[in-house]
Amino acid sequence: MALAGQPADDAATLAFGPEFPLDSCECLSDAEVTTILDTHLRSSAAADRPFPRKALEYARRNVGARPLEAVKTEAVHVRQALQDLDFEGTDAGALHVFEVAAITNLMGR
């Protein structure tokens, strides 16, 4: 629920608020988040902070039991293919970066 005077974020309509402008935002796959958080926690004093650790556990759980490197490689290939995809003749156009990341995350399951 949005605060008074604030726009409501809604993934169904690809409305993510002013923090995520359509022309300059990027979305990461769970495999990419796992790599970033794991590196961050290994190389900093953040290892004792609960939020990064919980976020890493969540991302690892979503990647599944498959090898992380295999999931990351597949995610890169799928991301490249989906970014080039365009639904010509429709109002839809190309996929939003959020949609690409969401589809890429489904691969780990």
Secondary structure, 3 states (H helix, E strand, C coil): CCCCCCCCCEHHHCECCCCCCCCCCCCCCHHHHHHHHHHHHHCCHHHHCHHHHHHHHHHHHHHCCCCHHHHHHHHHHHHHHHHHCEECCCCCEECCHHHHHHHHHHCCC
